[in-house]
Amino acid sequence: MTLETAFREPVGPDSFEVRPVEGGAVIEVTARFVVAQQDIAALERDFARKLRALAEIPLQSTVEDQAAPEAPRLRSVPTPAEPALRILVAPRRVVRADGTFIELTRLEFDLLLFLRENPGRVHRREALLNAVWQLNSTPSTRTVDVHIRRIRSKLGPDLEDLITTVRGVGYRLDHTEEVHIEHDPYASGARDTPRAT
């Protein structure tokens, strides 16, 4: 039985009637209309058209049946790794990632800072004496070796490989991503810390 034929069958004047429709749906007629006889045909066509339109609406378009929209997925951005060492230039301090300070002498600090500011190349002992000690003459290149050994000892076994010895030439700072220079005197970790004597 189609919608049009189901709708065109007469309904009793004072009764409710339930009729099966295609797809197993059931329509219950619960209202009585008073319509002029010449308008009944137009009214039947209008109802049939509206019922067909309702029957053609896909189920997923109804509010109840719509799937909940998927929540947008956030792309996780990796957090930058904490450097193993931070060189705080203004207070002349070196800080580990865990917040502990490494006590360096003035010359040890200057030597480490120079190597970090000039990474990726081998620096001859004479050039280091000139740049850090500001000596034009070369009294002994063993001075640089002694200071490098002390810096490595103070950095500890987990960081001693930051400074590489190039035999017969000099020294180079490797793993520059593990050493961060902070020029700001108010950078985190530099504030409210006692100065080394």
N, CA and C of each residue as an Amber inpcrd file, in Angstrom:
protein
   591
   0.8610000  -1.1830000   0.0000000   0.0000000   0.0000000   0.0000000
   0.8990000   1.2360000   0.0000000   0.6880000   2.1480000  -0.9370000
   1.4940000   3.3600000  -1.0130000   0.8830000   4.4410000  -0.1450000
   1.6420000   5.5250000   0.0350000   1.1400000   6.6300000   0.8490000
  -0.1240000   7.2310000   0.2590000  -0.1150000   7.3960000  -1.0600000
  -1.2820000   8.0370000  -1.6860000  -2.5330000   7.1840000  -1.5350000
  -2.4080000   5.8750000  -1.7820000  -3.6050000   5.0280000  -1.6760000
  -4.0460000   4.8960000  -0.2330000  -3.0690000   4.8660000   0.7110000
  -3.4430000   4.7840000   2.1270000  -4.1560000   6.0480000   2.5560000
  -3.7230000   7.1750000   2.0270000  -4.3240000   8.4400000   2.4490000
  -5.7050000   8.6470000   1.8410000  -5.9220000   8.1200000   0.6390000
  -7.1780000   8.3830000  -0.0720000  -8.3330000   7.5290000   0.4150000
  -8.0330000   6.4890000   1.1800000  -9.1440000   5.6820000   1.6890000
  -9.9200000   6.5040000   2.7140000 -11.2280000   6.4020000   2.7010000
 -12.0160000   7.2340000   3.6020000 -11.8200000   6.8430000   5.0570000
 -11.8810000   7.8410000   5.9130000 -11.7490000   7.6590000   7.3440000
 -13.0960000   7.9480000   7.9670000 -13.4560000   7.1440000   8.9700000
 -14.7470000   7.3480000   9.6260000 -14.8270000   8.7120000  10.2800000
 -16.0250000   9.3010000  10.3840000 -16.1460000  10.6710000  10.8630000
 -15.7440000  10.8590000  12.3220000 -15.9730000   9.8820000  13.1730000
 -15.6530000  10.0760000  14.5930000 -14.6680000   9.0260000  15.1010000
 -13.8560000   8.4760000  14.2390000 -12.9660000   7.4020000  14.6870000
 -11.5150000   7.7630000  14.4110000 -10.6430000   7.1130000  15.1870000
  -9.2010000   7.2030000  14.9310000  -8.8240000   5.9450000  14.1820000
  -8.0090000   6.0870000  13.2130000  -7.6650000   4.9120000  12.4380000
  -6.1620000   4.8490000  12.2520000  -5.5630000   3.6830000  12.4230000
  -4.1270000   3.4780000  12.2660000  -3.9200000   2.6470000  11.0240000
  -3.0500000   3.1090000  10.1370000  -2.8230000   2.3980000   8.8870000
  -1.3360000   2.1280000   8.7030000  -0.9590000   0.9040000   8.2970000
   0.4710000   0.6380000   8.0230000   0.8960000   1.3450000   6.7490000
   2.1060000   1.8170000   6.7380000   2.6730000   2.5160000   5.5900000
   3.9700000   1.8030000   5.2290000   4.5130000   2.0730000   4.0420000
   5.7620000   1.4530000   3.6000000   6.8450000   1.6060000   4.6550000
   7.6690000   0.5660000   4.7920000   8.7740000   0.6110000   5.7420000
   8.3460000   0.2790000   7.1570000   7.0910000  -0.1160000   7.3790000
   6.6350000  -0.5120000   8.6920000   6.2420000   0.6410000   9.5860000
   6.2500000   1.8720000   9.0800000   5.8630000   3.0200000   9.8920000
   4.3580000   3.0110000  10.1070000   3.9170000   3.6190000  11.1710000
   2.4950000   3.6770000  11.4880000   2.1050000   5.1280000  11.6540000
   0.9810000   5.5100000  11.0460000   0.4640000   6.8780000  11.1660000
  -0.8590000   6.7960000  11.9040000  -1.0000000   7.6140000  12.9160000
  -2.2720000   7.6670000  13.6330000  -2.9150000   9.0060000  13.3340000
  -4.1400000   8.9530000  12.8130000  -4.8660000  10.1750000  12.4830000
  -5.6860000  10.5390000  13.7080000  -5.4260000  11.7110000  14.2640000
  -6.0810000  12.0770000  15.5260000  -6.8610000  13.3770000  15.4390000
  -6.9940000  13.9290000  14.2530000  -7.7060000  15.2130000  14.1330000
  -8.8000000  15.1090000  13.0900000  -9.8180000  15.9190000  13.2540000
 -10.9020000  15.9670000  12.2870000 -10.9000000  17.3640000  11.6830000
 -11.0070000  17.4080000  10.3490000 -10.9860000  18.6860000   9.6430000
 -12.3690000  18.9660000   9.0620000 -12.7290000  20.2250000   9.0890000
 -13.9570000  20.6440000   8.4020000 -13.4860000  21.4230000   7.1860000
 -13.7170000  20.8100000   6.0050000 -13.2020000  21.3830000   4.7690000
 -14.3380000  21.3790000   3.7500000 -14.3730000  22.4200000   2.9640000
 -15.3790000  22.4630000   1.8870000 -15.0900000  21.3500000   0.9010000
 -16.1540000  20.7780000   0.3330000 -16.0180000  19.6140000  -0.5280000
 -15.1380000  19.8940000  -1.7350000 -15.1850000  21.0740000  -2.2880000
 -14.3780000  21.3670000  -3.4660000 -12.8880000  21.4520000  -3.1420000
 -12.5040000  21.5760000  -1.8440000 -11.0940000  21.6830000  -1.4530000
 -10.4920000  20.3590000  -0.9880000 -11.3000000  19.3040000  -0.9130000
 -10.8080000  18.0320000  -0.3740000  -9.7100000  17.4410000  -1.2680000
  -9.8740000  17.4770000  -2.5550000  -8.8750000  16.8960000  -3.4650000
  -7.5290000  17.6180000  -3.3120000  -7.5620000  18.9430000  -3.2260000
  -6.3280000  19.7120000  -3.0730000  -5.6730000  19.4090000  -1.7320000
  -6.4830000  19.2510000  -0.6890000  -5.9670000  18.9450000   0.6460000
  -5.3120000  17.5620000   0.6640000  -5.9340000  16.5920000  -0.0130000
  -5.3610000  15.2480000  -0.0770000  -4.0110000  15.2590000  -0.7920000
  -3.9280000  15.9860000  -1.8860000  -2.6550000  16.0800000  -2.6150000
  -1.5790000  16.7380000  -1.7490000  -1.9480000  17.7720000  -1.0240000
  -0.9970000  18.4920000  -0.1780000  -0.4670000  17.5890000   0.9390000
  -1.3840000  16.8540000   1.5810000  -0.9560000  15.9370000   2.6440000
  -0.0700000  14.8220000   2.0950000  -0.4560000  14.2730000   0.9430000
   0.3310000  13.1880000   0.3430000   1.7440000  13.6700000   0.0100000
   1.8510000  14.8820000  -0.5340000   3.1580000  15.4420000  -0.8800000
   4.0150000  15.6290000   0.3720000   3.3990000  16.1500000   1.4340000
   4.1570000  16.3790000   2.6750000   4.5780000  15.0620000   3.3170000
   3.7230000  14.0440000   3.2700000   4.0820000  12.7430000   3.8300000
   5.2260000  12.1020000   3.0500000   5.1890000  12.2260000   1.7110000
   6.2940000  11.6930000   0.8980000   7.5940000  12.3930000   1.2340000
   7.5310000  13.6900000   1.3920000   8.7380000  14.4520000   1.7170000
   9.3110000  14.0100000   3.0680000   8.4270000  13.7870000   4.0460000
   8.8970000  13.3220000   5.3500000   9.4970000  11.9310000   5.2630000
   8.9030000  11.0570000   4.4430000   9.4040000   9.6910000   4.3140000
  10.7620000   9.6480000   3.6310000  11.0960000  10.6410000   2.7980000
  12.3580000  10.6460000   2.0660000  13.5080000  11.2510000   2.8580000
  13.2300000  11.8330000   4.0200000  14.3100000  12.4290000   4.8240000
  15.1580000  11.2960000   5.3870000  16.4570000  11.3070000   5.1570000
  17.2970000  10.2300000   5.6830000  17.3240000  10.2650000   7.2070000
  17.4740000   9.0900000   7.8030000  17.4590000   9.0040000   9.2580000
  18.5780000   9.8000000   9.9130000  19.7610000   9.8400000   9.2860000
  20.8720000  10.5350000   9.9160000  20.6760000  12.0460000   9.9610000
  19.6470000  12.5570000   9.2880000  19.4250000  13.9970000   9.3260000
  18.6030000  14.4170000  10.5320000  18.0160000  13.4600000  11.2450000
  17.2550000  13.8400000  12.4280000  18.2120000  14.1140000  13.5600000
  17.8370000  15.0010000  14.4410000  18.7190000  15.4210000  15.5350000
  19.0460000  14.2490000  16.4360000  18.0460000  13.3950000  16.7210000
  18.2620000  12.2930000  17.6440000  19.2560000  11.2820000  17.0870000
  19.2270000  11.0620000  15.7650000  20.0440000  10.0130000  15.1830000
  21.4120000  10.4880000  14.7200000  21.6540000  11.7710000  14.7550000
  22.9420000  12.2600000  14.2830000  24.0390000  11.8350000  15.2430000
  25.1320000  11.3820000  14.6770000  26.2670000  11.0280000  15.5140000
  26.8700000  12.3120000  16.0640000  27.3330000  12.2350000  17.2950000
  27.9610000  13.4130000  17.9000000  29.2080000  13.7570000  17.1020000
  29.4130000  15.0460000  16.8330000  30.5990000  15.4150000  16.0610000
  31.8580000  15.0300000  16.8280000  32.8370000  14.5720000  16.0790000
  34.0780000  14.1410000  16.7110000  34.8380000  15.3640000  17.2050000
  35.3110000  15.2580000  18.4230000  36.0740000  16.3680000  19.0030000
  37.3560000  16.5420000  18.2090000  37.7550000  17.8050000  17.9700000
  38.9900000  18.0030000  17.2180000  40.1790000  17.4440000  17.9830000
  41.0790000  16.8380000  17.2550000  42.2600000  16.2690000  17.8840000
  43.3670000  17.3020000  17.8800000  43.9730000  17.4740000  19.0240000
  45.0570000  18.4320000  19.1360000  46.3700000  17.7390000  18.8080000
  47.1500000  18.4090000  18.0020000  48.4500000  17.8540000  17.6490000
  49.3990000  18.1310000  18.8010000  50.0050000  17.1000000  19.3010000
  50.9140000  17.3140000  20.4220000  52.2350000  17.8510000  19.8970000
  52.6650000  18.8960000  20.5220000  53.9210000  19.5200000  20.1520000
  54.9520000  19.1200000  21.1920000  56.0560000  18.5740000  20.7710000
  57.0300000  18.1680000  21.7620000  57.5760000  19.3680000  22.5200000
  57.6970000  19.1970000  23.7910000  58.2480000  20.2810000  24.5900000
  59.7530000  20.3190000  24.3870000  60.3110000  21.5300000  24.3290000
  61.7580000  21.6030000  24.1230000  62.4940000  20.9760000  25.2980000
  63.5470000  20.2500000  24.9860000  64.3200000  19.5780000  26.0300000
  65.0610000  20.6070000  26.8640000  65.0910000  20.3670000  28.1540000
  65.8340000  21.2290000  29.0730000  67.3140000  21.0290000  28.8060000
  68.0730000  22.1150000  28.6190000  69.5080000  21.9370000  28.3780000
  70.1950000  21.3680000  29.6150000  71.2440000  20.6120000  29.3880000
  71.9880000  20.0190000  30.5030000  72.6840000  21.0970000  31.3290000
  73.0920000  22.1760000  30.6700000  73.7690000  23.2860000  31.3520000
  73.2010000  24.6110000  30.8760000  73.0860000  25.5440000  31.8050000
  72.7420000  26.9180000  31.4480000  73.8660000  27.8090000  31.9510000
  74.3770000  28.6230000  31.0470000  75.4160000  29.5800000  31.4190000
  74.7370000  30.9250000  31.6160000  74.6980000  31.3990000  32.8700000
  74.0820000  32.6840000  33.1960000  75.1870000  33.7380000  33.1580000
  75.1740000  34.5530000  32.1170000  76.2900000  35.4490000  31.8510000
  76.4070000  36.5500000  32.9010000  75.3020000  37.2270000  33.2260000
  75.3860000  38.3710000  34.1500000  75.8780000  37.9780000  35.5380000
  75.3320000  36.9330000  36.1600000  75.8510000  36.5590000  37.4820000
  77.0770000  35.6460000  37.4150000  77.4950000  35.3010000  36.1650000
  78.6640000  34.4470000  35.9560000  78.5070000  33.1130000  36.6840000
  77.3840000  32.4460000  36.4100000  77.0880000  31.1690000  37.0470000
  76.7910000  30.1230000  35.9780000  77.0390000  28.8680000  36.3260000
  76.6930000  27.7380000  35.4740000  75.7520000  26.8510000  36.2820000
  74.5830000  26.5250000  35.6840000  73.5410000  25.7830000  36.3890000
  73.2190000  24.5060000  35.6260000  73.1110000  23.3930000  36.3580000
  72.7000000  22.1210000  35.7670000  71.1940000  22.1300000  35.5280000
  70.7130000  21.1520000  34.7760000  69.2740000  21.0430000  34.4870000
  68.4730000  20.8320000  35.7630000  69.0580000  20.1970000  36.7660000
  68.3390000  19.9550000  38.0240000  68.3720000  21.1630000  38.9640000
  69.0300000  22.2490000  38.5440000  69.0470000  23.4800000  39.3380000
  70.2660000  23.6700000  40.2070000  71.1490000  22.7100000  40.2440000
  72.3500000  22.8690000  41.0700000  73.3920000  23.7020000  40.3360000
  74.1250000  24.4790000  41.1050000  75.1570000  25.3480000  40.5430000
  76.4890000  24.6120000  40.4750000  77.2410000  24.9130000  39.4370000
  78.6050000  24.3950000  39.2960000  79.5370000  25.5730000  39.5570000
  80.3480000  25.4260000  40.5750000  81.2600000  26.5100000  40.9550000
  82.4930000  26.4950000  40.0570000  82.6330000  27.5080000  39.2390000
  83.7940000  27.6560000  38.3700000  84.5430000  28.9250000  38.7460000
  85.8640000  28.9090000  38.5540000  86.6280000  30.1420000  38.7330000
  86.3130000  31.0850000  37.5840000  86.7830000  32.3130000  37.6840000
  86.5210000  33.2940000  36.6310000  87.0790000  32.8220000  35.2940000
  88.3040000  32.3090000  35.2790000  88.9180000  31.8640000  34.0270000
  88.2420000  30.6000000  33.4850000  87.8360000  29.6890000  34.3630000
  87.1140000  28.4990000  33.9100000  85.7810000  28.8910000  33.2770000
  85.0900000  29.8240000  33.9270000  83.8160000  30.2980000  33.3770000
  84.0270000  30.9390000  32.0070000  85.0290000  31.8250000  31.9020000
  85.2940000  32.5140000  30.6320000  85.6770000  31.5330000  29.5310000
  86.4380000  30.4970000  29.8910000  86.8480000  29.5030000  28.9030000
  85.6410000  28.6980000  28.4020000  84.7890000  28.2590000  29.3140000
  83.5800000  27.5220000  28.9170000  82.6570000  28.4010000  28.0670000
  82.4810000  29.6550000  28.4790000  81.6280000  30.5740000  27.7240000
  82.1860000  30.8140000  26.3260000  83.5010000  31.0090000  26.2090000
  84.1110000  31.2260000  24.8960000  83.8970000  30.0190000  23.9860000
  84.1030000  28.8210000  24.5270000  83.9220000  27.6190000  23.7160000
  82.4650000  27.4790000  23.2590000  81.5030000  27.8280000  24.1430000
  80.0820000  27.7240000  23.7710000  79.6840000  28.8030000  22.7650000
  80.2540000  29.9860000  22.8810000  79.9200000  31.0630000  21.9350000
  80.5650000  30.8460000  20.5680000  81.5470000  29.9780000  20.4950000
  82.2560000  29.6990000  19.2390000  82.2810000  28.1860000  19.0010000
  81.1230000  27.5810000  18.7900000  81.0600000  26.1170000  18.6980000
  81.4330000  25.6020000  17.3100000  81.6400000  24.2880000  17.2590000
  81.7940000  23.6140000  15.9690000  83.1570000  23.7570000  15.3320000
  84.0990000  24.3900000  15.9800000  85.4430000  24.4740000  15.3980000
  86.4850000  24.2590000  16.4790000  87.6220000  23.7810000  16.0670000
  88.7040000  23.4870000  17.0030000  89.4700000  24.7760000  17.2720000
  89.6850000  25.0460000  18.5590000  90.4180000  26.2490000  18.9640000
  91.7940000  25.8270000  19.4690000  92.8270000  26.4100000  18.8620000
  94.2030000  26.1100000  19.2850000  94.4280000  26.6670000  20.6880000
  95.3220000  26.0500000  21.4010000  95.6230000  26.4810000  22.7600000
  96.1000000  27.9320000  22.7830000  96.9060000  28.3050000  21.8090000
  97.4160000  29.6870000  21.7490000  96.2770000  30.6840000  21.5410000
  95.3030000  30.3000000  20.6930000  94.1520000  31.1790000  20.4370000
  93.3000000  31.3120000  21.6940000  93.1620000  30.2270000  22.4530000
  92.4000000  30.2860000  23.7030000  93.1100000  31.1560000  24.7340000
  94.4180000  31.0370000  24.8160000  95.1740000  31.8930000  25.7420000
  94.9860000  33.3660000  25.3780000  94.9880000  33.6560000  24.1040000
  94.8120000  35.0320000  23.6430000  93.3880000  35.5200000  23.9090000
  92.3850000  34.6940000  23.6210000  90.9820000  35.1150000  23.7470000
  90.5220000  35.1820000  25.1970000  90.8810000  34.1930000  26.0040000
  90.3660000  34.1160000  27.3720000  91.3040000  34.7990000  28.3610000
  92.5900000  34.4850000  28.2830000  93.5580000  35.0810000  29.2130000
  94.0580000  36.4310000  28.7220000  93.8110000  36.7160000  27.4610000
  94.2440000  37.9480000  26.8020000  95.7600000  38.1220000  26.8830000
  96.4350000  37.0160000  26.5880000  97.8950000  37.0010000  26.5660000
  98.3690000  36.9430000  25.1180000  99.2550000  37.8400000  24.7660000
  99.8050000  37.8140000  23.4190000 100.9930000  36.8720000  23.3330000
 101.7040000  36.7330000  24.4340000 102.8130000  35.7820000  24.4470000
 102.2700000  34.4350000  24.9260000 102.9570000  33.3830000  24.6290000
 102.4970000  32.0580000  25.0260000 103.4400000  31.4810000  26.0660000
 103.1500000  31.7310000  27.3580000 104.0380000  31.2130000  28.3940000
 104.0470000  29.6850000  28.4340000 102.8440000  29.0850000  28.4450000
 102.7520000  27.6160000  28.4380000 101.3380000  27.2310000  28.0320000
 101.2610000  26.3640000  27.0500000  99.9360000  25.9340000  26.6180000
  99.3470000  24.9210000  27.5810000 100.1630000  24.4420000  28.5560000
  99.6500000  23.5180000  29.5670000  98.6120000  24.2060000  30.4500000
  98.6270000  25.5210000  30.5370000  97.6390000  26.2560000  31.3310000
  96.2290000  25.9510000  30.8320000  96.0460000  25.9320000  29.5290000
  94.7360000  25.6380000  28.9440000  94.3340000  24.2100000  29.2840000
  95.2740000  23.2770000  29.1630000  94.9730000  21.8690000  29.4590000
  94.5120000  21.6880000  30.9020000  95.1790000  22.3670000  31.8230000
  94.8260000  22.2580000  33.2430000  93.4130000  22.7910000  33.4820000
  93.0860000  23.9280000  32.8770000  91.7500000  24.5110000  33.0610000
  90.6590000  23.6400000  32.4280000  90.9120000  23.0710000  31.2670000
  89.9420000  22.1770000  30.6280000  89.7120000  20.9500000  31.5190000
  90.7880000  20.3830000  32.0750000  90.6490000  19.2230000  32.9600000
  89.8110000  19.5690000  34.1830000  90.0090000  20.7470000  34.7620000
  89.2300000  21.1750000  35.9300000  87.7470000  21.3710000  35.5770000
  87.4960000  21.9680000  34.4210000  86.0960000  22.1690000  33.9880000
  85.4120000  20.8130000  33.8230000  86.0840000  19.8720000  33.1490000
  85.4990000  18.5290000  32.9500000  85.2220000  17.8560000  34.2860000
  86.1510000  18.0000000  35.2160000  85.9730000  17.3940000  36.5390000
  84.7630000  17.9900000  37.2550000  84.5650000  19.2950000  37.1550000
  83.4450000  19.9540000  37.8230000  82.1140000  19.6580000  37.1290000
  82.1500000  19.4630000  35.8130000  80.9200000  19.1170000  35.0920000
  80.4440000  17.7190000  35.4630000  81.3630000  16.8360000  35.7720000
  81.0050000  15.4810000  36.1550000  81.0310000  14.5290000  34.9780000
  80.9360000  13.2280000  35.2700000  81.0830000  12.2190000  34.2080000
  79.9970000  12.2810000  33.1370000  78.8010000  12.7610000  33.4850000
  77.7190000  12.8090000  32.4840000  77.8870000  13.9480000  31.4930000
  78.7230000  14.9440000  31.8120000  78.8860000  16.0970000  30.9090000
  80.3330000  16.3470000  30.4820000  81.2410000  15.4950000  30.9150000
  82.6410000  15.7740000  30.5990000  82.9580000  15.6600000  29.1130000
  82.0900000  14.9680000  28.3470000  82.3470000  14.8250000  26.9090000
  81.8540000  16.0230000  26.0980000  81.3780000  17.0810000  26.7630000
  80.9770000  18.2890000  26.0330000  82.1850000  18.9270000  25.3410000
  83.3210000  18.8860000  26.0010000  84.5350000  19.4790000  25.4380000
  85.3990000  18.3510000  24.8920000  85.6530000  18.4050000  23.6000000
  86.4340000  17.3670000  22.9220000  87.8690000  17.8430000  22.7350000
  88.8100000  16.9490000  23.0230000  90.2240000  17.2280000  22.7750000
  90.5770000  16.7520000  21.3760000  91.1290000  17.6490000  20.5800000
  91.6340000  17.2840000  19.2550000  93.1470000  17.2590000  19.3860000
  93.7200000  16.0550000  19.4110000  95.1490000  15.8680000  19.7130000
  96.0500000  16.7010000  18.8000000  96.9560000  17.3600000  19.4460000
  97.9400000  18.1520000  18.7180000  97.4130000  19.4770000  18.2010000
  96.1180000  19.7580000  18.4050000  95.5520000  21.0080000  17.8830000
  94.9690000  21.8440000  19.0120000  93.9060000  21.3560000  19.6510000
  93.2680000  22.1500000  20.6850000  91.9650000  21.5250000  21.1640000
  90.9540000  22.3790000  21.4090000  89.6860000  21.9340000  22.0040000
  88.4900000  22.4580000  21.2180000  87.4030000  21.6860000  21.3230000
  86.1660000  22.0490000  20.6410000  85.0000000  21.6890000  21.5630000
  83.9770000  22.5450000  21.5940000  82.7750000  22.2350000  22.3640000
  81.7800000  21.5500000  21.4460000  81.3860000  20.3330000  21.8210000
  80.3930000  19.5770000  21.0700000  79.0650000  19.5980000  21.8260000
  78.0110000  19.0910000  21.2030000  76.6730000  19.0040000  21.8210000
  76.1960000  20.3770000  22.2930000  76.2370000  21.3470000  21.3950000
  75.8590000  22.7170000  21.7690000  74.4060000  22.8250000  22.2130000
  73.5470000  21.8690000  21.7840000  72.1440000  21.9220000  22.2000000
  71.9860000  21.6400000  23.6940000  73.0340000  21.0820000  24.3180000
  72.9700000  20.7790000  25.7420000  73.4600000  21.9250000  26.6200000
  73.9790000  22.9780000  25.9900000  74.4870000  24.1240000  26.7520000
  73.7960000  25.3800000  26.2350000  73.0640000  26.0580000  27.1250000
  72.2990000  27.2510000  26.7460000  72.8930000  28.4710000  27.4470000
  73.0630000  29.5420000  26.6810000  73.5800000  30.7890000  27.2480000
  72.4070000  31.7130000  27.5270000  72.3540000  32.2590000  28.7440000
  71.3100000  33.2220000  29.1060000  71.9720000  34.5430000  29.4630000
  71.7260000  35.5300000  28.5990000  72.3100000  36.8540000  28.8350000
  71.4590000  37.7030000  29.7620000  70.1670000  37.3600000  29.9200000
  69.2380000  38.1430000  30.7330000  69.5380000  37.9310000  32.2170000
  69.8220000  38.9970000  32.9730000  70.1220000  38.8220000  34.3960000
  68.9220000  38.3590000  35.2030000  67.7040000  38.4850000  34.6430000
  66.5010000  38.0720000  35.3680000  65.9240000  36.7670000  34.8420000
  66.7290000  35.9920000  34.1190000  66.2540000  34.6970000  33.6080000
  66.0300000  33.7590000  34.7780000  65.1550000  32.7720000  34.5840000
  64.8350000  31.8470000  35.6720000  66.0960000  31.1380000  36.1370000
  66.2340000  31.0570000  37.4430000  67.4100000  30.4150000  38.0190000
  68.4820000  31.4060000  38.3890000  68.4780000  32.5960000  37.7560000
  69.4980000  33.5940000  38.0570000  69.0460000  34.5160000  39.1700000
  67.7620000  34.5970000  39.4210000  67.1830000  35.5090000  40.3830000
  67.3950000  35.0340000  41.8160000  67.6610000  35.9100000  42.7090000
  67.7680000  35.6150000  44.1360000  68.7620000  34.5090000  44.4430000
  69.8270000  34.4010000  43.6930000  70.8510000  33.4080000  44.0070000
  72.0870000  34.1330000  44.4860000  72.7180000  33.6440000  45.5260000
  73.9120000  34.3280000  46.0220000  75.0330000  34.2460000  45.0240000
  75.8000000  35.3050000  44.9350000  76.9410000  35.3260000  44.0130000
  78.0740000  34.5020000  44.5610000  78.7820000  33.8590000  43.6590000
  79.9510000  33.0780000  44.0820000  81.0790000  34.0330000  44.4310000
  81.8600000  33.6660000  45.3690000  82.9960000  34.5210000  45.7560000
  84.2880000  33.9330000  45.2560000
